[in-house]
Amino acid sequence: KQEVTQIPAALSVPEGENLVLNCSFTDSAIYNLQWFRQDPGKGLTSLLLIQSSQREQTSGRLNASLDKSSGRSTLYIAASQPGDSATYLCAVFNNAGNMLTFGGGTRLMVKP
Amino acid sequence: DTAVSQTPKYLVTQMGNDKSIKCEQNLGHDTMYWYKQDSKKFLKIMFSYNNKELIINETVPNRFSPKSPDKAHLNLHINSLELGDSAVYFCASSRAGQTPYFGPGTRLTVT
């Protein structure tokens, strides 16, 4: 059974810092990996999707990498801003593409 | 023009009651899901439906019964509510293997 772990569980940084969020998964037979953002009391917003055949994806200040063989992904946030404060969730789709398993999230606080 | 909508947004009810949460998507997706987010914010899949057919049921008590009248709707009915059912329930939809779109969530509080 797929298990997804995110480290750290919480992170507090001053504005402007570059930071890395980590995600690991136990079963490397995945269809794709996705990073989401969740603001307090809100739903989930998709940030980046990496297909199993890809190594990384970039969107603005965000860069996500995938090492499928080792079961790891990182989300890199450059020049963090207070508006980046949220919970970041990593999730993997199984091979059939019909089940998304989430990690526990990293709660990020960027202080002005 | 909401993509995935859920009603109600908040639901407060007493133990033992039966309640339903409705979900609708207007994206033409063929797969719909229900997720439960507990007090520790951990998101767990409950059900996955593809073209109105149940394809995943992840160890959910049979007090929870999903109903998909058509591809655009996946409702969740809960019988005999318990305190431990208090959580935020998210509906989502996607094409198979593609980014799911999540609804805004329904915060269920059982007293």
Interface residues (C-beta under 8 A of the other chain):
Chain A: Y31 N32 Q34 Q38 K42 G43 L44 S46 L49 T87 L89 A91 F93 A96 G97 N98 M99 L100 T101 F102 G104 G105 R107
Chain B: T31 Y33 Y35 K40 K41 F42 L43 K44 I45 S48 N50 I55 I56 F90 A92 A96 G97 Q98 T99 P100 Y101 F102 G103 P104 G105
